[in-house]
Amino acid sequence: MTSKELLYVEDALGHETFMKTSCQTASTQLKDVTLASYVAQLEQKHNELLNSFLNLL
């Protein structure tokens, strides 16, 4: 893998980590139960994507 490709992978990992933690924070702070549940589902999806990226390495 070239250094440029590694930078792309590193960037994708950073984005998924950011989205996962952002969703986690938001879901605990939201007062609307339905919206909090949806954001928790998004957190799970981003966690799955992060794990998929890590498994590719």
VENSUL-V554474 format. One record per pair of residues at least 24 apart in sequence whose ideal C-beta (glycine too) atoms are under 7 Angstrom apart, sorted by the first residue. I is the first residue (numbers start at 0). GAP is how many residues later the second one is. D is the distance in Angstrom with one decimal. If there is no record, write none. Layout:
BEGIN
I/GAP/D
I/GAP/D
END
This chain:
BEGIN
8/44/6.9
11/41/5.7
12/37/6.7
12/40/5.5
15/30/5.4
15/33/5.1
15/34/4.1
15/37/6.4
16/33/6.2
18/27/4.4
19/26/4.2
19/27/5.3
19/30/6.0
END
